[in-house]
Amino acid sequence: MQLGQPLTLFLIYLLFNVVVFCVYWQDKQAAIEGERRVSENTLLTLAFFGGSFGAVAAQRILRHKTRKEPFRSILMTIVVLHVGLAAFWFIAPTGTVPAVLQTLAGR
């Protein structure tokens, strides 16, 4: 199976989101036990780089970082960005996404 195949990319996405969920769980446990915490910057960076589904799932299921501002607003902005990118990916005419990626890569 090649990395470019949609199923492979989807499985990598799911695995990464499980990892992000676990990092949020670890931070929640550290908060409960009064131990060293994961920084908010790290949590938001993980969400930004593809873990927004895992971050929001952890936030809702674990009730973690639900009242903390501006954390909530930044996380929701990341989610909106990811939804917009996914919509573009699915709606864009064939060849548009590869062309945009090539342009961004400077080819």
Phi and psi restraints in degrees (range 20) as a CNS / XPLOR table:
assign (resid 1 and name C) (resid 2 and name N)
       (resid 2 and name CA) (resid 2 and name C) 1.0 -88.2 20.0 2
assign (resid 2 and name N) (resid 2 and name CA)
       (resid 2 and name C) (resid 3 and name N) 1.0 152.4 20.0 2
assign (resid 2 and name C) (resid 3 and name N)
       (resid 3 and name CA) (resid 3 and name C) 1.0 -61.3 20.0 2
assign (resid 3 and name N) (resid 3 and name CA)
       (resid 3 and name C) (resid 4 and name N) 1.0 -27.8 20.0 2
assign (resid 3 and name C) (resid 4 and name N)
       (resid 4 and name CA) (resid 4 and name C) 1.0 -78.4 20.0 2
assign (resid 4 and name N) (resid 4 and name CA)
       (resid 4 and name C) (resid 5 and name N) 1.0 -7.5 20.0 2
assign (resid 4 and name C) (resid 5 and name N)
       (resid 5 and name CA) (resid 5 and name C) 1.0 -73.3 20.0 2
assign (resid 5 and name N) (resid 5 and name CA)
       (resid 5 and name C) (resid 6 and name N) 1.0 141.1 20.0 2
assign (resid 5 and name C) (resid 6 and name N)
       (resid 6 and name CA) (resid 6 and name C) 1.0 -57.5 20.0 2
assign (resid 6 and name N) (resid 6 and name CA)
       (resid 6 and name C) (resid 7 and name N) 1.0 -40.0 20.0 2
assign (resid 6 and name C) (resid 7 and name N)
       (resid 7 and name CA) (resid 7 and name C) 1.0 -63.8 20.0 2
assign (resid 7 and name N) (resid 7 and name CA)
       (resid 7 and name C) (resid 8 and name N) 1.0 -41.6 20.0 2
assign (resid 7 and name C) (resid 8 and name N)
       (resid 8 and name CA) (resid 8 and name C) 1.0 -63.4 20.0 2
assign (resid 8 and name N) (resid 8 and name CA)
       (resid 8 and name C) (resid 9 and name N) 1.0 -45.4 20.0 2
assign (resid 8 and name C) (resid 9 and name N)
       (resid 9 and name CA) (resid 9 and name C) 1.0 -62.8 20.0 2
assign (resid 9 and name N) (resid 9 and name CA)
       (resid 9 and name C) (resid 10 and name N) 1.0 -39.6 20.0 2
assign (resid 9 and name C) (resid 10 and name N)
       (resid 10 and name CA) (resid 10 and name C) 1.0 -64.9 20.0 2
assign (resid 10 and name N) (resid 10 and name CA)
       (resid 10 and name C) (resid 11 and name N) 1.0 -41.5 20.0 2
assign (resid 10 and name C) (resid 11 and name N)
       (resid 11 and name CA) (resid 11 and name C) 1.0 -66.3 20.0 2
assign (resid 11 and name N) (resid 11 and name CA)
       (resid 11 and name C) (resid 12 and name N) 1.0 -39.1 20.0 2
assign (resid 11 and name C) (resid 12 and name N)
       (resid 12 and name CA) (resid 12 and name C) 1.0 -63.2 20.0 2
assign (resid 12 and name N) (resid 12 and name CA)
       (resid 12 and name C) (resid 13 and name N) 1.0 -42.7 20.0 2
assign (resid 12 and name C) (resid 13 and name N)
       (resid 13 and name CA) (resid 13 and name C) 1.0 -59.4 20.0 2
assign (resid 13 and name N) (resid 13 and name CA)
       (resid 13 and name C) (resid 14 and name N) 1.0 -46.7 20.0 2
assign (resid 13 and name C) (resid 14 and name N)
       (resid 14 and name CA) (resid 14 and name C) 1.0 -63.4 20.0 2
assign (resid 14 and name N) (resid 14 and name CA)
       (resid 14 and name C) (resid 15 and name N) 1.0 -44.5 20.0 2
assign (resid 14 and name C) (resid 15 and name N)
       (resid 15 and name CA) (resid 15 and name C) 1.0 -61.0 20.0 2
assign (resid 15 and name N) (resid 15 and name CA)
       (resid 15 and name C) (resid 16 and name N) 1.0 -44.4 20.0 2
assign (resid 15 and name C) (resid 16 and name N)
       (resid 16 and name CA) (resid 16 and name C) 1.0 -61.5 20.0 2
assign (resid 16 and name N) (resid 16 and name CA)
       (resid 16 and name C) (resid 17 and name N) 1.0 -39.5 20.0 2
assign (resid 16 and name C) (resid 17 and name N)
       (resid 17 and name CA) (resid 17 and name C) 1.0 -69.0 20.0 2
assign (resid 17 and name N) (resid 17 and name CA)
       (resid 17 and name C) (resid 18 and name N) 1.0 -32.0 20.0 2
assign (resid 17 and name C) (resid 18 and name N)
       (resid 18 and name CA) (resid 18 and name C) 1.0 -65.1 20.0 2
assign (resid 18 and name N) (resid 18 and name CA)
       (resid 18 and name C) (resid 19 and name N) 1.0 -42.2 20.0 2
assign (resid 18 and name C) (resid 19 and name N)
       (resid 19 and name CA) (resid 19 and name C) 1.0 -61.2 20.0 2
assign (resid 19 and name N) (resid 19 and name CA)
       (resid 19 and name C) (resid 20 and name N) 1.0 -44.7 20.0 2
assign (resid 19 and name C) (resid 20 and name N)
       (resid 20 and name CA) (resid 20 and name C) 1.0 -62.4 20.0 2
assign (resid 20 and name N) (resid 20 and name CA)
       (resid 20 and name C) (resid 21 and name N) 1.0 -43.3 20.0 2
assign (resid 20 and name C) (resid 21 and name N)
       (resid 21 and name CA) (resid 21 and name C) 1.0 -56.6 20.0 2
assign (resid 21 and name N) (resid 21 and name CA)
       (resid 21 and name C) (resid 22 and name N) 1.0 -44.7 20.0 2
assign (resid 21 and name C) (resid 22 and name N)
       (resid 22 and name CA) (resid 22 and name C) 1.0 -64.6 20.0 2
assign (resid 22 and name N) (resid 22 and name CA)
       (resid 22 and name C) (resid 23 and name N) 1.0 -36.4 20.0 2
assign (resid 22 and name C) (resid 23 and name N)
       (resid 23 and name CA) (resid 23 and name C) 1.0 -65.2 20.0 2
assign (resid 23 and name N) (resid 23 and name CA)
       (resid 23 and name C) (resid 24 and name N) 1.0 -42.2 20.0 2
assign (resid 23 and name C) (resid 24 and name N)
       (resid 24 and name CA) (resid 24 and name C) 1.0 -64.4 20.0 2
assign (resid 24 and name N) (resid 24 and name CA)
       (resid 24 and name C) (resid 25 and name N) 1.0 -38.9 20.0 2
assign (resid 24 and name C) (resid 25 and name N)
       (resid 25 and name CA) (resid 25 and name C) 1.0 -63.5 20.0 2
assign (resid 25 and name N) (resid 25 and name CA)
       (resid 25 and name C) (resid 26 and name N) 1.0 -43.1 20.0 2
assign (resid 25 and name C) (resid 26 and name N)
       (resid 26 and name CA) (resid 26 and name C) 1.0 -60.7 20.0 2
assign (resid 26 and name N) (resid 26 and name CA)
       (resid 26 and name C) (resid 27 and name N) 1.0 -42.0 20.0 2
assign (resid 26 and name C) (resid 27 and name N)
       (resid 27 and name CA) (resid 27 and name C) 1.0 -65.3 20.0 2
assign (resid 27 and name N) (resid 27 and name CA)
       (resid 27 and name C) (resid 28 and name N) 1.0 -39.2 20.0 2
assign (resid 27 and name C) (resid 28 and name N)
       (resid 28 and name CA) (resid 28 and name C) 1.0 -62.5 20.0 2
assign (resid 28 and name N) (resid 28 and name CA)
       (resid 28 and name C) (resid 29 and name N) 1.0 -44.4 20.0 2
assign (resid 28 and name C) (resid 29 and name N)
       (resid 29 and name CA) (resid 29 and name C) 1.0 -63.7 20.0 2
assign (resid 29 and name N) (resid 29 and name CA)
       (resid 29 and name C) (resid 30 and name N) 1.0 -41.1 20.0 2
assign (resid 29 and name C) (resid 30 and name N)
       (resid 30 and name CA) (resid 30 and name C) 1.0 -62.6 20.0 2
assign (resid 30 and name N) (resid 30 and name CA)
       (resid 30 and name C) (resid 31 and name N) 1.0 -37.6 20.0 2
assign (resid 30 and name C) (resid 31 and name N)
       (resid 31 and name CA) (resid 31 and name C) 1.0 -64.7 20.0 2
assign (resid 31 and name N) (resid 31 and name CA)
       (resid 31 and name C) (resid 32 and name N) 1.0 -42.4 20.0 2
assign (resid 31 and name C) (resid 32 and name N)
       (resid 32 and name CA) (resid 32 and name C) 1.0 -65.6 20.0 2
assign (resid 32 and name N) (resid 32 and name CA)
       (resid 32 and name C) (resid 33 and name N) 1.0 -41.6 20.0 2
assign (resid 32 and name C) (resid 33 and name N)
       (resid 33 and name CA) (resid 33 and name C) 1.0 -90.2 20.0 2
assign (resid 33 and name N) (resid 33 and name CA)
       (resid 33 and name C) (resid 34 and name N) 1.0 -0.5 20.0 2
assign (resid 33 and name C) (resid 34 and name N)
       (resid 34 and name CA) (resid 34 and name C) 1.0 70.8 20.0 2
assign (resid 34 and name N) (resid 34 and name CA)
       (resid 34 and name C) (resid 35 and name N) 1.0 28.2 20.0 2
assign (resid 34 and name C) (resid 35 and name N)
       (resid 35 and name CA) (resid 35 and name C) 1.0 -97.7 20.0 2
assign (resid 35 and name N) (resid 35 and name CA)
       (resid 35 and name C) (resid 36 and name N) 1.0 -179.3 20.0 2
assign (resid 35 and name C) (resid 36 and name N)
       (resid 36 and name CA) (resid 36 and name C) 1.0 -62.6 20.0 2
assign (resid 36 and name N) (resid 36 and name CA)
       (resid 36 and name C) (resid 37 and name N) 1.0 132.7 20.0 2
assign (resid 36 and name C) (resid 37 and name N)
       (resid 37 and name CA) (resid 37 and name C) 1.0 -97.5 20.0 2
assign (resid 37 and name N) (resid 37 and name CA)
       (resid 37 and name C) (resid 38 and name N) 1.0 160.0 20.0 2
assign (resid 37 and name C) (resid 38 and name N)
       (resid 38 and name CA) (resid 38 and name C) 1.0 -81.3 20.0 2
assign (resid 38 and name N) (resid 38 and name CA)
       (resid 38 and name C) (resid 39 and name N) 1.0 134.5 20.0 2
assign (resid 38 and name C) (resid 39 and name N)
       (resid 39 and name CA) (resid 39 and name C) 1.0 -67.7 20.0 2
assign (resid 39 and name N) (resid 39 and name CA)
       (resid 39 and name C) (resid 40 and name N) 1.0 150.8 20.0 2
assign (resid 39 and name C) (resid 40 and name N)
       (resid 40 and name CA) (resid 40 and name C) 1.0 -61.5 20.0 2
assign (resid 40 and name N) (resid 40 and name CA)
       (resid 40 and name C) (resid 41 and name N) 1.0 -35.6 20.0 2
assign (resid 40 and name C) (resid 41 and name N)
       (resid 41 and name CA) (resid 41 and name C) 1.0 -60.2 20.0 2
assign (resid 41 and name N) (resid 41 and name CA)
       (resid 41 and name C) (resid 42 and name N) 1.0 -43.0 20.0 2
assign (resid 41 and name C) (resid 42 and name N)
       (resid 42 and name CA) (resid 42 and name C) 1.0 -64.5 20.0 2
assign (resid 42 and name N) (resid 42 and name CA)
       (resid 42 and name C) (resid 43 and name N) 1.0 -43.9 20.0 2
assign (resid 42 and name C) (resid 43 and name N)
       (resid 43 and name CA) (resid 43 and name C) 1.0 -61.2 20.0 2
assign (resid 43 and name N) (resid 43 and name CA)
       (resid 43 and name C) (resid 44 and name N) 1.0 -44.0 20.0 2
assign (resid 43 and name C) (resid 44 and name N)
       (resid 44 and name CA) (resid 44 and name C) 1.0 -71.6 20.0 2
assign (resid 44 and name N) (resid 44 and name CA)
       (resid 44 and name C) (resid 45 and name N) 1.0 -34.3 20.0 2
assign (resid 44 and name C) (resid 45 and name N)
       (resid 45 and name CA) (resid 45 and name C) 1.0 -64.3 20.0 2
assign (resid 45 and name N) (resid 45 and name CA)
       (resid 45 and name C) (resid 46 and name N) 1.0 -42.7 20.0 2
assign (resid 45 and name C) (resid 46 and name N)
       (resid 46 and name CA) (resid 46 and name C) 1.0 -60.8 20.0 2
assign (resid 46 and name N) (resid 46 and name CA)
       (resid 46 and name C) (resid 47 and name N) 1.0 -41.3 20.0 2
assign (resid 46 and name C) (resid 47 and name N)
       (resid 47 and name CA) (resid 47 and name C) 1.0 -63.7 20.0 2
assign (resid 47 and name N) (resid 47 and name CA)
       (resid 47 and name C) (resid 48 and name N) 1.0 -43.7 20.0 2
assign (resid 47 and name C) (resid 48 and name N)
       (resid 48 and name CA) (resid 48 and name C) 1.0 -61.5 20.0 2
assign (resid 48 and name N) (resid 48 and name CA)
       (resid 48 and name C) (resid 49 and name N) 1.0 -39.8 20.0 2
assign (resid 48 and name C) (resid 49 and name N)
       (resid 49 and name CA) (resid 49 and name C) 1.0 -84.9 20.0 2
assign (resid 49 and name N) (resid 49 and name CA)
       (resid 49 and name C) (resid 50 and name N) 1.0 23.9 20.0 2
assign (resid 49 and name C) (resid 50 and name N)
       (resid 50 and name CA) (resid 50 and name C) 1.0 118.0 20.0 2
assign (resid 50 and name N) (resid 50 and name CA)
       (resid 50 and name C) (resid 51 and name N) 1.0 -2.7 20.0 2
assign (resid 50 and name C) (resid 51 and name N)
       (resid 51 and name CA) (resid 51 and name C) 1.0 -100.0 20.0 2
assign (resid 51 and name N) (resid 51 and name CA)
       (resid 51 and name C) (resid 52 and name N) 1.0 24.8 20.0 2
assign (resid 51 and name C) (resid 52 and name N)
       (resid 52 and name CA) (resid 52 and name C) 1.0 -65.5 20.0 2
assign (resid 52 and name N) (resid 52 and name CA)
       (resid 52 and name C) (resid 53 and name N) 1.0 -35.4 20.0 2
assign (resid 52 and name C) (resid 53 and name N)
       (resid 53 and name CA) (resid 53 and name C) 1.0 -64.3 20.0 2
assign (resid 53 and name N) (resid 53 and name CA)
       (resid 53 and name C) (resid 54 and name N) 1.0 -45.9 20.0 2
assign (resid 53 and name C) (resid 54 and name N)
       (resid 54 and name CA) (resid 54 and name C) 1.0 -64.3 20.0 2
assign (resid 54 and name N) (resid 54 and name CA)
       (resid 54 and name C) (resid 55 and name N) 1.0 -37.6 20.0 2
assign (resid 54 and name C) (resid 55 and name N)
       (resid 55 and name CA) (resid 55 and name C) 1.0 -65.3 20.0 2
assign (resid 55 and name N) (resid 55 and name CA)
       (resid 55 and name C) (resid 56 and name N) 1.0 -46.7 20.0 2
assign (resid 55 and name C) (resid 56 and name N)
       (resid 56 and name CA) (resid 56 and name C) 1.0 -68.8 20.0 2
assign (resid 56 and name N) (resid 56 and name CA)
       (resid 56 and name C) (resid 57 and name N) 1.0 -39.3 20.0 2
assign (resid 56 and name C) (resid 57 and name N)
       (resid 57 and name CA) (resid 57 and name C) 1.0 -60.4 20.0 2
assign (resid 57 and name N) (resid 57 and name CA)
       (resid 57 and name C) (resid 58 and name N) 1.0 -44.8 20.0 2
assign (resid 57 and name C) (resid 58 and name N)
       (resid 58 and name CA) (resid 58 and name C) 1.0 -64.9 20.0 2
assign (resid 58 and name N) (resid 58 and name CA)
       (resid 58 and name C) (resid 59 and name N) 1.0 -40.4 20.0 2
assign (resid 58 and name C) (resid 59 and name N)
       (resid 59 and name CA) (resid 59 and name C) 1.0 -60.6 20.0 2
assign (resid 59 and name N) (resid 59 and name CA)
       (resid 59 and name C) (resid 60 and name N) 1.0 -43.2 20.0 2
assign (resid 59 and name C) (resid 60 and name N)
       (resid 60 and name CA) (resid 60 and name C) 1.0 -76.2 20.0 2
assign (resid 60 and name N) (resid 60 and name CA)
       (resid 60 and name C) (resid 61 and name N) 1.0 -47.8 20.0 2
assign (resid 60 and name C) (resid 61 and name N)
       (resid 61 and name CA) (resid 61 and name C) 1.0 -71.3 20.0 2
assign (resid 61 and name N) (resid 61 and name CA)
       (resid 61 and name C) (resid 62 and name N) 1.0 -44.2 20.0 2
assign (resid 61 and name C) (resid 62 and name N)
       (resid 62 and name CA) (resid 62 and name C) 1.0 -88.2 20.0 2
assign (resid 62 and name N) (resid 62 and name CA)
       (resid 62 and name C) (resid 63 and name N) 1.0 -8.3 20.0 2
assign (resid 62 and name C) (resid 63 and name N)
       (resid 63 and name CA) (resid 63 and name C) 1.0 54.2 20.0 2
assign (resid 63 and name N) (resid 63 and name CA)
       (resid 63 and name C) (resid 64 and name N) 1.0 52.2 20.0 2
assign (resid 63 and name C) (resid 64 and name N)
       (resid 64 and name CA) (resid 64 and name C) 1.0 -116.1 20.0 2
assign (resid 64 and name N) (resid 64 and name CA)
       (resid 64 and name C) (resid 65 and name N) 1.0 129.4 20.0 2
assign (resid 64 and name C) (resid 65 and name N)
       (resid 65 and name CA) (resid 65 and name C) 1.0 63.3 20.0 2
assign (resid 65 and name N) (resid 65 and name CA)
       (resid 65 and name C) (resid 66 and name N) 1.0 33.3 20.0 2
assign (resid 65 and name C) (resid 66 and name N)
       (resid 66 and name CA) (resid 66 and name C) 1.0 -83.7 20.0 2
assign (resid 66 and name N) (resid 66 and name CA)
       (resid 66 and name C) (resid 67 and name N) 1.0 -22.2 20.0 2
assign (resid 66 and name C) (resid 67 and name N)
       (resid 67 and name CA) (resid 67 and name C) 1.0 -112.5 20.0 2
assign (resid 67 and name N) (resid 67 and name CA)
       (resid 67 and name C) (resid 68 and name N) 1.0 -1.8 20.0 2
assign (resid 67 and name C) (resid 68 and name N)
       (resid 68 and name CA) (resid 68 and name C) 1.0 -82.0 20.0 2
assign (resid 68 and name N) (resid 68 and name CA)
       (resid 68 and name C) (resid 69 and name N) 1.0 117.5 20.0 2
assign (resid 68 and name C) (resid 69 and name N)
       (resid 69 and name CA) (resid 69 and name C) 1.0 -109.0 20.0 2
assign (resid 69 and name N) (resid 69 and name CA)
       (resid 69 and name C) (resid 70 and name N) 1.0 144.0 20.0 2
assign (resid 69 and name C) (resid 70 and name N)
       (resid 70 and name CA) (resid 70 and name C) 1.0 -87.7 20.0 2
assign (resid 70 and name N) (resid 70 and name CA)
       (resid 70 and name C) (resid 71 and name N) 1.0 8.3 20.0 2
assign (resid 70 and name C) (resid 71 and name N)
       (resid 71 and name CA) (resid 71 and name C) 1.0 -51.8 20.0 2
assign (resid 71 and name N) (resid 71 and name CA)
       (resid 71 and name C) (resid 72 and name N) 1.0 -49.8 20.0 2
assign (resid 71 and name C) (resid 72 and name N)
       (resid 72 and name CA) (resid 72 and name C) 1.0 -58.6 20.0 2
assign (resid 72 and name N) (resid 72 and name CA)
       (resid 72 and name C) (resid 73 and name N) 1.0 -46.2 20.0 2
assign (resid 72 and name C) (resid 73 and name N)
       (resid 73 and name CA) (resid 73 and name C) 1.0 -65.3 20.0 2
assign (resid 73 and name N) (resid 73 and name CA)
       (resid 73 and name C) (resid 74 and name N) 1.0 -40.6 20.0 2
assign (resid 73 and name C) (resid 74 and name N)
       (resid 74 and name CA) (resid 74 and name C) 1.0 -66.0 20.0 2
assign (resid 74 and name N) (resid 74 and name CA)
       (resid 74 and name C) (resid 75 and name N) 1.0 -43.1 20.0 2
assign (resid 74 and name C) (resid 75 and name N)
       (resid 75 and name CA) (resid 75 and name C) 1.0 -61.7 20.0 2
assign (resid 75 and name N) (resid 75 and name CA)
       (resid 75 and name C) (resid 76 and name N) 1.0 -41.9 20.0 2
assign (resid 75 and name C) (resid 76 and name N)
       (resid 76 and name CA) (resid 76 and name C) 1.0 -67.4 20.0 2
assign (resid 76 and name N) (resid 76 and name CA)
       (resid 76 and name C) (resid 77 and name N) 1.0 -33.4 20.0 2
assign (resid 76 and name C) (resid 77 and name N)
       (resid 77 and name CA) (resid 77 and name C) 1.0 -63.9 20.0 2
assign (resid 77 and name N) (resid 77 and name CA)
       (resid 77 and name C) (resid 78 and name N) 1.0 -41.1 20.0 2
assign (resid 77 and name C) (resid 78 and name N)
       (resid 78 and name CA) (resid 78 and name C) 1.0 -63.1 20.0 2
assign (resid 78 and name N) (resid 78 and name CA)
       (resid 78 and name C) (resid 79 and name N) 1.0 -42.7 20.0 2
assign (resid 78 and name C) (resid 79 and name N)
       (resid 79 and name CA) (resid 79 and name C) 1.0 -61.2 20.0 2
assign (resid 79 and name N) (resid 79 and name CA)
       (resid 79 and name C) (resid 80 and name N) 1.0 -45.6 20.0 2
assign (resid 79 and name C) (resid 80 and name N)
       (resid 80 and name CA) (resid 80 and name C) 1.0 -60.7 20.0 2
assign (resid 80 and name N) (resid 80 and name CA)
       (resid 80 and name C) (resid 81 and name N) 1.0 -42.4 20.0 2
assign (resid 80 and name C) (resid 81 and name N)
       (resid 81 and name CA) (resid 81 and name C) 1.0 -59.7 20.0 2
assign (resid 81 and name N) (resid 81 and name CA)
       (resid 81 and name C) (resid 82 and name N) 1.0 -45.9 20.0 2
assign (resid 81 and name C) (resid 82 and name N)
       (resid 82 and name CA) (resid 82 and name C) 1.0 -65.0 20.0 2
assign (resid 82 and name N) (resid 82 and name CA)
       (resid 82 and name C) (resid 83 and name N) 1.0 -40.3 20.0 2
assign (resid 82 and name C) (resid 83 and name N)
       (resid 83 and name CA) (resid 83 and name C) 1.0 -64.4 20.0 2
assign (resid 83 and name N) (resid 83 and name CA)
       (resid 83 and name C) (resid 84 and name N) 1.0 -42.0 20.0 2
assign (resid 83 and name C) (resid 84 and name N)
       (resid 84 and name CA) (resid 84 and name C) 1.0 -62.8 20.0 2
assign (resid 84 and name N) (resid 84 and name CA)
       (resid 84 and name C) (resid 85 and name N) 1.0 -43.0 20.0 2
assign (resid 84 and name C) (resid 85 and name N)
       (resid 85 and name CA) (resid 85 and name C) 1.0 -64.4 20.0 2
assign (resid 85 and name N) (resid 85 and name CA)
       (resid 85 and name C) (resid 86 and name N) 1.0 -40.8 20.0 2
assign (resid 85 and name C) (resid 86 and name N)
       (resid 86 and name CA) (resid 86 and name C) 1.0 -65.2 20.0 2
assign (resid 86 and name N) (resid 86 and name CA)
       (resid 86 and name C) (resid 87 and name N) 1.0 -41.0 20.0 2
assign (resid 86 and name C) (resid 87 and name N)
       (resid 87 and name CA) (resid 87 and name C) 1.0 -63.2 20.0 2
assign (resid 87 and name N) (resid 87 and name CA)
       (resid 87 and name C) (resid 88 and name N) 1.0 -43.6 20.0 2
assign (resid 87 and name C) (resid 88 and name N)
       (resid 88 and name CA) (resid 88 and name C) 1.0 -60.1 20.0 2
assign (resid 88 and name N) (resid 88 and name CA)
       (resid 88 and name C) (resid 89 and name N) 1.0 -43.3 20.0 2
assign (resid 88 and name C) (resid 89 and name N)
       (resid 89 and name CA) (resid 89 and name C) 1.0 -58.6 20.0 2
assign (resid 89 and name N) (resid 89 and name CA)
       (resid 89 and name C) (resid 90 and name N) 1.0 -42.4 20.0 2
assign (resid 89 and name C) (resid 90 and name N)
       (resid 90 and name CA) (resid 90 and name C) 1.0 -82.6 20.0 2
assign (resid 90 and name N) (resid 90 and name CA)
       (resid 90 and name C) (resid 91 and name N) 1.0 -30.1 20.0 2
assign (resid 90 and name C) (resid 91 and name N)
       (resid 91 and name CA) (resid 91 and name C) 1.0 -90.6 20.0 2
assign (resid 91 and name N) (resid 91 and name CA)
       (resid 91 and name C) (resid 92 and name N) 1.0 -28.5 20.0 2
assign (resid 91 and name C) (resid 92 and name N)
       (resid 92 and name CA) (resid 92 and name C) 1.0 -59.2 20.0 2
assign (resid 92 and name N) (resid 92 and name CA)
       (resid 92 and name C) (resid 93 and name N) 1.0 143.2 20.0 2
assign (resid 92 and name C) (resid 93 and name N)
       (resid 93 and name CA) (resid 93 and name C) 1.0 -59.9 20.0 2
assign (resid 93 and name N) (resid 93 and name CA)
       (resid 93 and name C) (resid 94 and name N) 1.0 153.1 20.0 2
assign (resid 93 and name C) (resid 94 and name N)
       (resid 94 and name CA) (resid 94 and name C) 1.0 -53.8 20.0 2
assign (resid 94 and name N) (resid 94 and name CA)
       (resid 94 and name C) (resid 95 and name N) 1.0 132.5 20.0 2
assign (resid 94 and name C) (resid 95 and name N)
       (resid 95 and name CA) (resid 95 and name C) 1.0 93.8 20.0 2
assign (resid 95 and name N) (resid 95 and name CA)
       (resid 95 and name C) (resid 96 and name N) 1.0 -16.2 20.0 2
assign (resid 95 and name C) (resid 96 and name N)
       (resid 96 and name CA) (resid 96 and name C) 1.0 -69.4 20.0 2
assign (resid 96 and name N) (resid 96 and name CA)
       (resid 96 and name C) (resid 97 and name N) 1.0 -47.3 20.0 2
assign (resid 96 and name C) (resid 97 and name N)
       (resid 97 and name CA) (resid 97 and name C) 1.0 -62.1 20.0 2
assign (resid 97 and name N) (resid 97 and name CA)
       (resid 97 and name C) (resid 98 and name N) 1.0 -49.4 20.0 2
assign (resid 97 and name C) (resid 98 and name N)
       (resid 98 and name CA) (resid 98 and name C) 1.0 -58.4 20.0 2
assign (resid 98 and name N) (resid 98 and name CA)
       (resid 98 and name C) (resid 99 and name N) 1.0 -37.6 20.0 2
assign (resid 98 and name C) (resid 99 and name N)
       (resid 99 and name CA) (resid 99 and name C) 1.0 -64.2 20.0 2
assign (resid 99 and name N) (resid 99 and name CA)
       (resid 99 and name C) (resid 100 and name N) 1.0 -42.0 20.0 2
assign (resid 99 and name C) (resid 100 and name N)
       (resid 100 and name CA) (resid 100 and name C) 1.0 -65.1 20.0 2
assign (resid 100 and name N) (resid 100 and name CA)
       (resid 100 and name C) (resid 101 and name N) 1.0 -42.6 20.0 2
assign (resid 100 and name C) (resid 101 and name N)
       (resid 101 and name CA) (resid 101 and name C) 1.0 -64.7 20.0 2
assign (resid 101 and name N) (resid 101 and name CA)
       (resid 101 and name C) (resid 102 and name N) 1.0 -38.9 20.0 2
assign (resid 101 and name C) (resid 102 and name N)
       (resid 102 and name CA) (resid 102 and name C) 1.0 -65.6 20.0 2
assign (resid 102 and name N) (resid 102 and name CA)
       (resid 102 and name C) (resid 103 and name N) 1.0 -39.6 20.0 2
assign (resid 102 and name C) (resid 103 and name N)
       (resid 103 and name CA) (resid 103 and name C) 1.0 -63.9 20.0 2
assign (resid 103 and name N) (resid 103 and name CA)
       (resid 103 and name C) (resid 104 and name N) 1.0 -42.9 20.0 2
assign (resid 103 and name C) (resid 104 and name N)
       (resid 104 and name CA) (resid 104 and name C) 1.0 -66.7 20.0 2
assign (resid 104 and name N) (resid 104 and name CA)
       (resid 104 and name C) (resid 105 and name N) 1.0 -32.5 20.0 2
assign (resid 104 and name C) (resid 105 and name N)
       (resid 105 and name CA) (resid 105 and name C) 1.0 -79.3 20.0 2
assign (resid 105 and name N) (resid 105 and name CA)
       (resid 105 and name C) (resid 106 and name N) 1.0 -8.8 20.0 2
assign (resid 105 and name C) (resid 106 and name N)
       (resid 106 and name CA) (resid 106 and name C) 1.0 78.8 20.0 2
assign (resid 106 and name N) (resid 106 and name CA)
       (resid 106 and name C) (resid 107 and name N) 1.0 29.3 20.0 2
